[in-house]
């Protein structure tokens, strides 16, 4: 699974959870330079496919990906909603 996201200018984070709710990966805005992020979720023991992106090994066949963005001020909400629609 390849996940590409355009990031807001404020705090954001992405977290991956296994089907038993264990969190197995987290990254936030302090760890990526720029406004674009790409992740490749691969099955346990599988090789990462060719191409860009941070490889993340899934811990189960099903799970949840949670992307959070900080709303610093009410005026920023339309811009953050636009970012959500790009993901």
Secondary structure by P-SEA (a helix, b strand, c coil): cbbbbbccccccbbbbbccccccccccccccccccbbbbbbbcccccccccccbbbbbcccbbbbbbbbbcccccaaaaaaaaaaac
